[in-house]
Amino acid sequence: MIASFEIFALLLFLLLTVGILLIVHWFLKYFMLQQRTALMKDDRKHLLNLRLQAYERLTLFLERMHPESLVIREQQSGLVTHQFHNVLLKSIRSEFEHNLAMQLYVAGDTWEQVKEAREEVVKLINTSAAQVAPNAPSVELGRVIIEQGGGATLRSLKKAIDKVKSDVALLG
């Protein structure tokens, strides 16, 4: 009788130990899942903030590339056309390079729209510069850019800004 009681006690002890181990295992697994979920939520929130900042910066870039804004912002007294032409292209290149990393956080087709808009503005500046004498006052180049800055250039800028806005609306 004692032997069967010892076996029963030993089995009961083993069952209790296994039960406790299963409960501890379940608790640890649940706790780790909660931690992982919280970290993923924080990562998503951080990524969303980075994406929104990228869209904000690209919107600012596109607004600054508007021909009228660009000409007024970069106009300097004493420059001639060929110098002003270089200043404008350097400004666009510099701003674009400053925002180059933003392509990591925006949709590929949106980034392509931004690049197309930039190319349209560069094309406008180059074609306008070809119509003005290289040593003419820079104001002449500015006038031609603003006069011819409608059409394809503005459509391209508007299309890119609209694409950025639609992407942001989808993020919300």
N, CA and C atoms as an extended XYZ file, in Angstrom:
516
Properties=species:S:1:pos:R:3:atomname:S:1:resname:S:1:resid:I:1 pbc="F F F"
N         0.809       -1.182        0.000 N   MET     1
C         0.000        0.000        0.000 CA  MET     1
C         0.862        1.259        0.000 C   MET     1
N         1.960        1.219        0.693 N   ILE     2
C         2.834        2.374        0.747 CA  ILE     2
C         3.461        2.613       -0.626 C   ILE     2
N         3.804        1.591       -1.302 N   ALA     3
C         4.422        1.731       -2.612 CA  ALA     3
C         3.442        2.365       -3.589 C   ALA     3
N         2.178        1.957       -3.556 N   SER     4
C         1.209        2.546       -4.471 CA  SER     4
C         0.926        4.004       -4.083 C   SER     4
N         0.939        4.298       -2.788 N   PHE     5
C         0.757        5.681       -2.347 CA  PHE     5
C         1.921        6.555       -2.807 C   PHE     5
N         3.153        6.034       -2.724 N   GLU     6
C         4.335        6.789       -3.181 CA  GLU     6
C         4.287        7.015       -4.697 C   GLU     6
N         3.834        6.017       -5.420 N   ILE     7
C         3.713        6.150       -6.873 CA  ILE     7
C         2.646        7.208       -7.199 C   ILE     7
N         1.515        7.120       -6.462 N   PHE     8
C         0.446        8.102       -6.669 CA  PHE     8
C         0.937        9.514       -6.347 C   PHE     8
N         1.669        9.693       -5.269 N   ALA     9
C         2.198       11.003       -4.868 CA  ALA     9
C         3.205       11.503       -5.911 C   ALA     9
N         4.021       10.576       -6.374 N   LEU    10
C         5.010       10.950       -7.382 CA  LEU    10
C         4.315       11.372       -8.677 C   LEU    10
N         3.302       10.647       -9.107 N   LEU    11
C         2.550       11.014      -10.305 CA  LEU    11
C         1.837       12.355      -10.127 C   LEU    11
N         1.257       12.551       -8.962 N   LEU    12
C         0.590       13.822       -8.670 CA  LEU    12
C         1.595       14.979       -8.710 C   LEU    12
N         2.767       14.753       -8.130 N   PHE    13
C         3.816       15.782       -8.159 CA  PHE    13
C         4.238       16.081       -9.605 C   PHE    13
N         4.417       15.045      -10.403 N   LEU    14
C         4.807       15.222      -11.801 CA  LEU    14
C         3.727       15.967      -12.580 C   LEU    14
N         2.474       15.601      -12.368 N   LEU    15
C         1.374       16.290      -13.051 CA  LEU    15
C         1.309       17.761      -12.649 C   LEU    15
N         1.459       18.039      -11.371 N   LEU    16
C         1.457       19.441      -10.907 CA  LEU    16
C         2.641       20.209      -11.499 C   LEU    16
N         3.804       19.594      -11.553 N   THR    17
C         5.001       20.239      -12.102 CA  THR    17
C         4.817       20.526      -13.584 C   THR    17
N         4.321       19.544      -14.322 N   VAL    18
C         4.090       19.730      -15.756 CA  VAL    18
C         3.033       20.812      -15.971 C   VAL    18
N         1.994       20.795      -15.165 N   GLY    19
C         0.937       21.810      -15.276 CA  GLY    19
C         1.477       23.202      -15.028 C   GLY    19
N         2.274       23.333      -13.993 N   ILE    20
C         2.868       24.644      -13.679 CA  ILE    20
C         3.794       25.078      -14.807 C   ILE    20
N         4.596       24.154      -15.334 N   LEU    21
C         5.498       24.482      -16.444 CA  LEU    21
C         4.708       24.908      -17.682 C   LEU    21
N         3.597       24.248      -17.951 N   LEU    22
C         2.766       24.639      -19.097 CA  LEU    22
C         2.163       26.024      -18.894 C   LEU    22
N         1.727       26.290      -17.696 N   ILE    23
C         1.164       27.626      -17.398 CA  ILE    23
C         2.242       28.695      -17.543 C   ILE    23
N         3.427       28.447      -17.015 N   VAL    24
C         4.546       29.404      -17.130 CA  VAL    24
C         4.919       29.583      -18.598 C   VAL    24
N         4.983       28.491      -19.354 N   HIS    25
C         5.304       28.559      -20.784 CA  HIS    25
C         4.261       29.395      -21.521 C   HIS    25
N         2.989       29.143      -21.249 N   TRP    26
C         1.910       29.905      -21.894 CA  TRP    26
C         2.018       31.393      -21.540 C   TRP    26
N         2.266       31.665      -20.262 N   PHE    27
C         2.379       33.060      -19.821 CA  PHE    27
C         3.547       33.760      -20.517 C   PHE    27
N         4.694       33.118      -20.574 N   LEU    28
C         5.860       33.715      -21.231 CA  LEU    28
C         5.611       33.924      -22.725 C   LEU    28
N         4.983       32.964      -23.359 N   LYS    29
C         4.668       33.079      -24.780 CA  LYS    29
C         3.705       34.247      -25.012 C   LYS    29
N         2.679       34.350      -24.163 N   TYR    30
C         1.714       35.449      -24.264 CA  TYR    30
C         2.403       36.800      -24.027 C   TYR    30
N         3.265       36.855      -23.017 N   PHE    31
C         3.985       38.085      -22.698 CA  PHE    31
C         4.886       38.505      -23.864 C   PHE    31
N         5.603       37.559      -24.462 N   MET    32
C         6.480       37.861      -25.594 CA  MET    32
C         5.672       38.342      -26.798 C   MET    32
N         4.514       37.730      -27.024 N   LEU    33
C         3.648       38.154      -28.118 CA  LEU    33
C         3.170       39.583      -27.897 C   LEU    33
N         2.809       39.912      -26.671 N   GLN    34
C         2.380       41.279      -26.340 CA  GLN    34
C         3.525       42.273      -26.581 C   GLN    34
N         4.727       41.914      -26.172 N   GLN    35
C         5.888       42.781      -26.361 CA  GLN    35
C         6.174       42.994      -27.846 C   GLN    35
N         6.132       41.910      -28.618 N   ARG    36
C         6.385       41.995      -30.045 CA  ARG    36
C         5.320       42.853      -30.730 C   ARG    36
N         4.077       42.688      -30.338 N   THR    37
C         2.986       43.476      -30.903 CA  THR    37
C         3.177       44.959      -30.598 C   THR    37
N         3.563       45.258      -29.369 N   ALA    38
C         3.788       46.661      -28.980 CA  ALA    38
C         4.950       47.259      -29.770 C   ALA    38
N         6.021       46.494      -29.953 N   LEU    39
C         7.166       46.989      -30.728 CA  LEU    39
C         6.790       47.221      -32.185 C   LEU    39
N         6.019       46.306      -32.755 N   MET    40
C         5.597       46.469      -34.150 CA  MET    40
C         4.692       47.690      -34.293 C   MET    40
N         3.848       47.928      -33.319 N   LYS    41
C         2.963       49.093      -33.353 CA  LYS    41
C         3.784       50.379      -33.294 C   LYS    41
N         4.792       50.400      -32.426 N   ASP    42
C         5.678       51.569      -32.342 CA  ASP    42
C         6.452       51.768      -33.640 C   ASP    42
N         6.927       50.665      -34.224 N   ASP    43
C         7.657       50.754      -35.490 CA  ASP    43
C         6.766       51.312      -36.592 C   ASP    43
N         5.520       50.830      -36.660 N   ARG    44
C         4.590       51.331      -37.675 CA  ARG    44
C         4.309       52.817      -37.483 C   ARG    44
N         4.146       53.218      -36.230 N   LYS    45
C         3.879       54.632      -35.936 CA  LYS    45
C         5.076       55.487      -36.353 C   LYS    45
N         6.273       55.017      -36.036 N   HIS    46
C         7.487       55.751      -36.410 CA  HIS    46
C         7.630       55.823      -37.936 C   HIS    46
N         7.360       54.709      -38.608 N   LEU    47
C         7.443       54.684      -40.062 CA  LEU    47
C         6.398       55.607      -40.682 C   LEU    47
N         5.209       55.635      -40.117 N   LEU    48
C         4.165       56.525      -40.613 CA  LEU    48
C         4.612       57.981      -40.480 C   LEU    48
N         5.228       58.329      -39.350 N   ASN    49
C         5.739       59.696      -39.172 CA  ASN    49
C         6.809       60.027      -40.206 C   ASN    49
N         7.702       59.082      -40.468 N   LEU    50
C         8.746       59.304      -41.477 CA  LEU    50
C         8.127       59.484      -42.860 C   LEU    50
N         7.126       58.682      -43.171 N   ARG    51
C         6.475       58.794      -44.476 CA  ARG    51
C         5.762       60.140      -44.617 C   ARG    51
N         5.073       60.560      -43.565 N   LEU    52
C         4.390       61.856      -43.624 CA  LEU    52
C         5.393       62.994      -43.796 C   LEU    52
N         6.514       62.918      -43.090 N   GLN    53
C         7.552       63.937      -43.255 CA  GLN    53
C         8.092       63.931      -44.678 C   GLN    53
N         8.248       62.767      -45.253 N   ALA    54
C         8.738       62.673      -46.630 CA  ALA    54
C         7.750       63.332      -47.583 C   ALA    54
N         6.474       63.061      -47.416 N   TYR    55
C         5.464       63.680      -48.278 CA  TYR    55
C         5.421       65.191      -48.082 C   TYR    55
N         5.592       65.641      -46.843 N   GLU    56
C         5.633       67.089      -46.587 CA  GLU    56
C         6.818       67.730      -47.302 C   GLU    56
N         7.986       67.094      -47.197 N   ARG    57
C         9.180       67.644      -47.833 CA  ARG    57
C         9.059       67.657      -49.346 C   ARG    57
N         8.458       66.615      -49.908 N   LEU    58
C         8.279       66.584      -51.357 CA  LEU    58
C         7.275       67.641      -51.813 C   LEU    58
N         6.248       67.861      -51.025 N   THR    59
C         5.284       68.921      -51.361 CA  THR    59
C         5.979       70.273      -51.346 C   THR    59
N         6.784       70.509      -50.328 N   LEU    60
C         7.533       71.766      -50.253 CA  LEU    60
C         8.479       71.900      -51.446 C   LEU    60
N         9.166       70.822      -51.779 N   PHE    61
C        10.067       70.833      -52.934 CA  PHE    61
C         9.309       71.211      -54.204 C   PHE    61
N         8.165       70.581      -54.419 N   LEU    62
C         7.376       70.856      -55.627 CA  LEU    62
C         6.869       72.305      -55.642 C   LEU    62
N         6.450       72.797      -54.507 N   GLU    63
C         5.997       74.192      -54.442 CA  GLU    63
C         7.154       75.154      -54.728 C   GLU    63
N         8.329       74.827      -54.233 N   ARG    64
C         9.493       75.681      -54.467 CA  ARG    64
C         9.965       75.611      -55.922 C   ARG    64
N         9.594       74.551      -56.627 N   MET    65
C         9.970       74.416      -58.030 CA  MET    65
C         9.015       75.159      -58.963 C   MET    65
N         7.933       75.671      -58.429 N   HIS    66
C         6.998       76.443      -59.252 CA  HIS    66
C         7.806       77.567      -59.903 C   HIS    66
N         7.725       77.742      -61.226 N   PRO    67
C         8.578       78.706      -61.931 CA  PRO    67
C         8.569       80.110      -61.318 C   PRO    67
N         7.413       80.602      -60.984 N   GLU    68
C         7.340       81.952      -60.422 CA  GLU    68
C         8.052       82.027      -59.075 C   GLU    68
N         7.805       81.049      -58.214 N   SER    69
C         8.470       81.019      -56.904 CA  SER    69
C         9.976       80.917      -57.052 C   SER    69
N        10.397       80.045      -57.944 N   LEU    70
C        11.824       79.815      -58.164 CA  LEU    70
C        12.519       81.083      -58.651 C   LEU    70
N        11.917       81.743      -59.637 N   VAL    71
C        12.531       82.950      -60.203 CA  VAL    71
C        12.606       84.057      -59.152 C   VAL    71
N        11.527       84.254      -58.439 N   ILE    72
C        11.515       85.330      -57.430 CA  ILE    72
C        12.496       85.027      -56.299 C   ILE    72
N        12.540       83.795      -55.848 N   ARG    73
C        13.419       83.421      -54.740 CA  ARG    73
C        14.898       83.531      -55.110 C   ARG    73
N        15.245       83.162      -56.340 N   GLU    74
C        16.653       83.104      -56.734 CA  GLU    74
C        17.150       84.367      -57.445 C   GLU    74
N        16.269       85.293      -57.728 N   GLN    75
C        16.669       86.516      -58.439 CA  GLN    75
C        17.684       87.308      -57.610 C   GLN    75
N        18.785       87.672      -58.263 N   GLN    76
C        19.840       88.469      -57.620 CA  GLN    76
C        20.206       89.597      -58.561 C   GLN    76
N        20.440       90.754      -57.994 N   SER    77
C        20.808       91.887      -58.863 CA  SER    77
C        22.232       91.693      -59.377 C   SER    77
N        22.465       92.192      -60.574 N   GLY    78
C        23.800       92.148      -61.162 CA  GLY    78
C        24.105       90.884      -61.947 C   GLY    78
N        23.200       89.935      -61.968 N   LEU    79
C        23.452       88.717      -62.736 CA  LEU    79
C        23.008       88.895      -64.178 C   LEU    79
N        23.702       88.210      -65.054 N   VAL    80
C        23.265       88.156      -66.453 CA  VAL    80
C        22.592       86.800      -66.667 C   VAL    80
N        21.982       86.643      -67.832 N   THR    81
C        21.163       85.471      -68.109 CA  THR    81
C        21.887       84.152      -67.872 C   THR    81
N        23.072       83.992      -68.413 N   HIS    82
C        23.748       82.694      -68.269 CA  HIS    82
C        24.095       82.402      -66.807 C   HIS    82
N        24.387       83.431      -66.009 N   GLN    83
C        24.658       83.224      -64.587 CA  GLN    83
C        23.374       82.820      -63.847 C   GLN    83
N        22.294       83.529      -64.170 N   PHE    84
C        21.012       83.239      -63.526 CA  PHE    84
C        20.529       81.836      -63.895 C   PHE    84
N        20.754       81.463      -65.137 N   HIS    85
C        20.418       80.116      -65.602 CA  HIS    85
C        21.119       79.079      -64.730 C   HIS    85
N        22.410       79.290      -64.493 N   ASN    86
C        23.184       78.363      -63.648 CA  ASN    86
C        22.682       78.364      -62.210 C   ASN    86
N        22.341       79.542      -61.688 N   VAL    87
C        21.827       79.649      -60.317 CA  VAL    87
C        20.530       78.849      -60.180 C   VAL    87
N        19.642       78.997      -61.148 N   LEU    88
C        18.367       78.285      -61.094 CA  LEU    88
C        18.565       76.772      -61.141 C   LEU    88
N        19.401       76.310      -62.059 N   LEU    89
C        19.642       74.868      -62.166 CA  LEU    89
C        20.332       74.327      -60.918 C   LEU    89
N        21.253       75.094      -60.361 N   LYS    90
C        21.943       74.678      -59.136 CA  LYS    90
C        20.955       74.584      -57.977 C   LYS    90
N        20.042       75.529      -57.891 N   SER    91
C        19.032       75.513      -56.835 CA  SER    91
C        18.164       74.265      -56.929 C   SER    91
N        17.721       73.940      -58.124 N   ILE    92
C        16.880       72.754      -58.325 CA  ILE    92
C        17.658       71.488      -57.968 C   ILE    92
N        18.877       71.404      -58.464 N   ARG    93
C        19.711       70.234      -58.197 CA  ARG    93
C        19.953       70.070      -56.699 C   ARG    93
N        20.280       71.174      -56.044 N   SER    94
C        20.555       71.139      -54.609 CA  SER    94
C        19.330       70.692      -53.808 C   SER    94
N        18.182       71.257      -54.116 N   GLU    95
C        16.952       70.887      -53.403 CA  GLU    95
C        16.584       69.436      -53.673 C   GLU    95
N        16.764       69.005      -54.900 N   PHE    96
C        16.428       67.629      -55.243 CA  PHE    96
C        17.348       66.664      -54.499 C   PHE    96
N        18.635       66.953      -54.493 N   GLU    97
C        19.584       66.087      -53.786 CA  GLU    97
C        19.303       66.061      -52.290 C   GLU    97
N        18.867       67.202      -51.761 N   HIS    98
C        18.522       67.278      -50.340 CA  HIS    98
C        17.344       66.356      -50.018 C   HIS    98
N        16.456       66.155      -50.973 N   ASN    99
C        15.253       65.346      -50.766 CA  ASN    99
C        15.357       63.948      -51.374 C   ASN    99
N        16.507       63.578      -51.837 N   LEU   100
C        16.700       62.304      -52.525 CA  LEU   100
C        16.329       61.098      -51.661 C   LEU   100
N        16.630       61.152      -50.400 N   ALA   101
C        16.337       60.019      -49.512 CA  ALA   101
C        14.837       59.810      -49.308 C   ALA   101
N        14.041       60.791      -49.646 N   MET   102
C        12.596       60.683      -49.440 CA  MET   102
C        11.975       59.580      -50.291 C   MET   102
N        12.676       59.167      -51.344 N   GLN   103
C        12.133       58.118      -52.200 CA  GLN   103
C        11.974       56.800      -51.447 C   GLN   103
N        12.675       56.650      -50.327 N   LEU   104
C        12.532       55.438      -49.521 CA  LEU   104
C        11.165       55.336      -48.873 C   LEU   104
N        10.523       56.470      -48.649 N   TYR   105
C         9.292       56.494      -47.866 CA  TYR   105
C         8.037       56.770      -48.688 C   TYR   105
N         8.176       56.991      -49.978 N   VAL   106
C         7.008       57.276      -50.812 CA  VAL   106
C         6.844       56.188      -51.865 C   VAL   106
N         5.652       56.111      -52.408 N   ALA   107
C         5.376       55.121      -53.449 CA  ALA   107
C         6.241       55.403      -54.682 C   ALA   107
N         6.604       54.348      -55.388 N   GLY   108
C         7.472       54.480      -56.561 CA  GLY   108
C         6.893       55.375      -57.634 C   GLY   108
N         5.592       55.238      -57.893 N   ASP   109
C         4.980       56.079      -58.930 CA  ASP   109
C         4.912       57.546      -58.499 C   ASP   109
N         4.818       57.781      -57.208 N   THR   110
C         4.830       59.166      -56.707 CA  THR   110
C         6.207       59.778      -56.914 C   THR   110
N         7.237       59.006      -56.607 N   TRP   111
C         8.600       59.492      -56.800 CA  TRP   111
C         8.843       59.804      -58.277 C   TRP   111
N         8.335       58.968      -59.159 N   GLU   112
C         8.479       59.211      -60.602 CA  GLU   112
C         7.777       60.513      -60.998 C   GLU   112
N         6.612       60.782      -60.426 N   GLN   113
C         5.895       62.029      -60.707 CA  GLN   113
C         6.724       63.240      -60.270 C   GLN   113
N         7.356       63.137      -59.115 N   VAL   114
C         8.201       64.225      -58.609 CA  VAL   114
C         9.371       64.444      -59.558 C   VAL   114
N        10.003       63.371      -60.005 N   LYS   115
C        11.128       63.503      -60.933 CA  LYS   115
C        10.690       64.110      -62.264 C   LYS   115
N         9.523       63.694      -62.754 N   GLU   116
C         9.020       64.253      -64.014 CA  GLU   116
C         8.752       65.749      -63.876 C   GLU   116
N         8.188       66.159      -62.753 N   ALA   117
C         7.916       67.580      -62.525 CA  ALA   117
C         9.226       68.370      -62.500 C   ALA   117
N        10.221       67.822      -61.822 N   ARG   118
C        11.531       68.489      -61.782 CA  ARG   118
C        12.107       68.614      -63.189 C   ARG   118
N        12.011       67.543      -63.974 N   GLU   119
C        12.539       67.564      -65.344 CA  GLU   119
C        11.808       68.599      -66.211 C   GLU   119
N        10.514       68.746      -66.004 N   GLU   120
C         9.746       69.755      -66.751 CA  GLU   120
C        10.225       71.160      -66.412 C   GLU   120
N        10.486       71.402      -65.140 N   VAL   121
C        10.966       72.726      -64.730 CA  VAL   121
C        12.353       72.983      -65.318 C   VAL   121
N        13.224       72.000      -65.276 N   VAL   122
C        14.569       72.143      -65.856 CA  VAL   122
C        14.461       72.406      -67.357 C   VAL   122
N        13.581       71.667      -68.022 N   LYS   123
C        13.388       71.860      -69.461 CA  LYS   123
C        12.892       73.283      -69.751 C   LYS   123
N        11.957       73.774      -68.958 N   LEU   124
C        11.457       75.139      -69.116 CA  LEU   124
C        12.587       76.154      -68.967 C   LEU   124
N        13.418       75.974      -67.957 N   ILE   125
C        14.526       76.906      -67.724 CA  ILE   125
C        15.504       76.861      -68.892 C   ILE   125
N        15.823       75.663      -69.357 N   ASN   126
C        16.769       75.531      -70.469 CA  ASN   126
C        16.223       76.119      -71.770 C   ASN   126
N        14.972       75.864      -72.082 N   THR   127
C        14.400       76.411      -73.319 CA  THR   127
C        14.241       77.931      -73.219 C   THR   127
N        13.924       78.418      -72.037 N   SER   128
C        13.814       79.868      -71.844 CA  SER   128
C        15.172       80.535      -71.982 C   SER   128
N        16.199       79.911      -71.425 N   ALA   129
C        17.552       80.472      -71.498 CA  ALA   129
C        18.036       80.528      -72.940 C   ALA   129
N        17.608       79.577      -73.750 N   ALA   130
C        18.009       79.560      -75.162 CA  ALA   130
C        17.367       80.705      -75.941 C   ALA   130
N        16.303       81.285      -75.427 N   GLN   131
C        15.596       82.363      -76.111 CA  GLN   131
C        16.086       83.753      -75.713 C   GLN   131
N        16.965       83.816      -74.726 N   VAL   132
C        17.450       85.102      -74.235 CA  VAL   132
C        18.966       85.165      -74.447 C   VAL   132
N        19.452       86.328      -74.804 N   ALA   133
C        20.897       86.497      -75.004 CA  ALA   133
C        21.640       86.196      -73.702 C   ALA   133
N        22.762       85.481      -73.776 N   PRO   134
C        23.493       85.073      -72.568 CA  PRO   134
C        23.913       86.233      -71.667 C   PRO   134
N        24.170       87.409      -72.260 N   ASN   135
C        24.625       88.537      -71.451 CA  ASN   135
C        23.509       89.530      -71.129 C   ASN   135
N        22.265       89.163      -71.434 N   ALA   136
C        21.128       90.027      -71.093 CA  ALA   136
C        20.938       89.995      -69.582 C   ALA   136
N        20.314       91.032      -69.027 N   PRO   137
C        20.052       91.028      -67.574 CA  PRO   137
C        19.213       89.811      -67.172 C   PRO   137
N        19.464       89.305      -66.004 N   SER   138
C        18.780       88.095      -65.534 CA  SER   138
C        17.265       88.284      -65.455 C   SER   138
N        16.824       89.510      -65.323 N   VAL   139
C        15.397       89.792      -65.254 CA  VAL   139
C        14.703       89.321      -66.533 C   VAL   139
N        15.401       89.421      -67.657 N   GLU   140
C        14.827       88.975      -68.933 CA  GLU   140
C        14.556       87.467      -68.909 C   GLU   140
N        15.514       86.720      -68.413 N   LEU   141
C        15.318       85.271      -68.318 CA  LEU   141
C        14.164       84.968      -67.365 C   LEU   141
N        14.115       85.642      -66.246 N   GLY   142
C        13.027       85.450      -65.290 CA  GLY   142
C        11.672       85.723      -65.919 C   GLY   142
N        11.592       86.788      -66.695 N   ARG   143
C        10.332       87.149      -67.361 CA  ARG   143
C         9.905       86.047      -68.334 C   ARG   143
N        10.852       85.547      -69.144 N   VAL   144
C        10.536       84.514      -70.124 CA  VAL   144
C        10.096       83.225      -69.420 C   VAL   144
N        10.779       82.880      -68.352 N   ILE   145
C        10.409       81.666      -67.601 CA  ILE   145
C         8.993       81.784      -67.064 C   ILE   145
N         8.672       82.917      -66.477 N   ILE   146
C         7.334       83.105      -65.911 CA  ILE   146
C         6.275       83.120      -67.012 C   ILE   146
N         6.572       83.774      -68.120 N   GLU   147
C         5.609       83.828      -69.228 CA  GLU   147
C         5.355       82.453      -69.830 C   GLU   147
N         6.392       81.655      -69.942 N   GLN   148
C         6.251       80.345      -70.583 CA  GLN   148
C         6.040       79.227      -69.556 C   GLN   148
N         5.972       79.600      -68.310 N   GLY   149
C         5.892       78.610      -67.230 CA  GLY   149
C         4.545       77.963      -67.028 C   GLY   149
N         3.588       78.266      -67.844 N   GLY   150
C         2.277       77.616      -67.716 CA  GLY   150
C         2.330       76.252      -68.350 C   GLY   150
N         1.274       75.845      -68.938 N   GLY   151
C         1.225       74.629      -69.742 CA  GLY   151
C         1.764       73.388      -69.072 C   GLY   151
N         2.659       72.717      -69.788 N   ALA   152
C         3.161       71.399      -69.367 CA  ALA   152
C         3.850       71.443      -68.007 C   ALA   152
N         4.574       72.523      -67.750 N   THR   153
C         5.305       72.611      -66.485 CA  THR   153
C         4.349       72.657      -65.303 C   THR   153
N         3.362       73.534      -65.370 N   LEU   154
C         2.409       73.638      -64.261 CA  LEU   154
C         1.557       72.375      -64.132 C   LEU   154
N         1.187       71.775      -65.259 N   ARG   155
C         0.413       70.526      -65.208 CA  ARG   155
C         1.228       69.423      -64.523 C   ARG   155
N         2.500       69.369      -64.857 N   SER   156
C         3.364       68.347      -64.270 CA  SER   156
C         3.519       68.565      -62.760 C   SER   156
N         3.718       69.811      -62.363 N   LEU   157
C         3.827       70.118      -60.930 CA  LEU   157
C         2.517       69.793      -60.205 C   LEU   157
N         1.394       70.195      -60.805 N   LYS   158
C         0.088       69.937      -60.188 CA  LYS   158
C        -0.176       68.443      -60.088 C   LYS   158
N         0.170       67.707      -61.117 N   LYS   159
C        -0.031       66.259      -61.128 CA  LYS   159
C         0.774       65.604      -59.999 C   LYS   159
N         2.007       66.045      -59.822 N   ALA   160
C         2.857       65.485      -58.766 CA  ALA   160
C         2.317       65.847      -57.384 C   ALA   160
N         1.895       67.087      -57.196 N   ILE   161
C         1.340       67.503      -55.899 CA  ILE   161
C         0.047       66.739      -55.615 C   ILE   161
N        -0.791       66.577      -56.622 N   ASP   162
C        -2.034       65.817      -56.439 CA  ASP   162
C        -1.741       64.362      -56.073 C   ASP   162
N        -0.709       63.790      -56.667 N   LYS   163
C        -0.326       62.409      -56.362 CA  LYS   163
C         0.145       62.302      -54.918 C   LYS   163
N         0.948       63.271      -54.480 N   VAL   164
C         1.406       63.286      -53.083 CA  VAL   164
C         0.197       63.383      -52.148 C   VAL   164
N        -0.726       64.270      -52.462 N   LYS   165
C        -1.924       64.428      -51.622 CA  LYS   165
C        -2.744       63.149      -51.574 C   LYS   165
N        -2.907       62.483      -52.694 N   SER   166
C        -3.704       61.255      -52.698 CA  SER   166
C        -3.011       60.148      -51.897 C   SER   166
N        -1.695       60.097      -51.963 N   ASP   167
C        -0.955       59.113      -51.165 CA  ASP   167
C        -1.131       59.372      -49.670 C   ASP   167
N        -1.070       60.634      -49.290 N   VAL   168
C        -1.232       60.994      -47.881 CA  VAL   168
C        -2.638       60.652      -47.411 C   VAL   168
N        -3.625       60.879      -48.256 N   ALA   169
C        -5.006       60.547      -47.898 CA  ALA   169
C        -5.152       59.051      -47.649 C   ALA   169
N        -4.420       58.236      -48.400 N   LEU   170
C        -4.479       56.791      -48.203 CA  LEU   170
C        -3.804       56.352      -46.920 C   LEU   170
N        -2.835       57.138      -46.433 N   LEU   171
C        -2.141       56.793      -45.201 CA  LEU   171
C        -3.047       56.938      -43.988 C   LEU   171
N        -3.980       57.893      -44.066 N   GLY   172
C        -4.862       58.186      -42.931 CA  GLY   172
C        -5.826       57.113      -42.707 C   GLY   172
